[in-house]
């Protein structure tokens, strides 16, 4: 579809509603733009349920085919991203529950199931969950690096008080400083460590379930090949 004009002369990207309307009339290029625009969101959505990159890629490809076949029924008063997320969630949960003969379920029920699975994950035996072991290892590395970065005076107080679990009185005696100084330095060290960990976690969250260009291209190429010539699946 041709780009829209703008007041600056540069082409303006088509809106989701405009792309969906074109795709509904068999415009595969418009649907390709939809995929590229929402690939990362939808991959992360599916990945949060399936916890497997390869399985998520397969699920996302199938979900896109469902979307292509049914996009004529999309109503622009809803957000296209929400509509696509529903399809991906249903596809991912359908894969999880396939052995039980489950069918596609409503989004509300899907979210309830995800919440129940999350509760089970939180209370399950940590020794049986390699993901949690790896997560603890990474968190320990971040904490250790954060402690190492504390100023010397704060770091020693923090290690003795928080890591070694010494009392304020014991730390004060060991370092020959007033108890009030132990309290103030520990409070400051804890604040600095929290700030450091918060920054690291924010960066890590931005990189979570990395969705690089190669995977995006592979998903788009697979779906476009499955769509075939214009009107092939319509």
Buried (B, 14 or more C-beta within 10 A) or exposed (E): BEEEEEEEEEEEEBEBBBBBBBBBEBBBEBBBBBBBBBBBBBBBBBBBBBBEBEBBBBBBBBBBBBBBEEBEEBEEEEEBBEBBBBBBBBBBBBBBBEEEEBEBBEBEEBEEBBEEEEEEEEEEEEEEEEEBEEEEEEBEEBBEEBBEEBEEBBBBBBBBBBEEEBEBEBBBEBBEBEEEBBBEBBEBBBEBBEEBBEEBEEEEEEEEBEBEEEBBEEBBEBBBEBBEEEEEEE
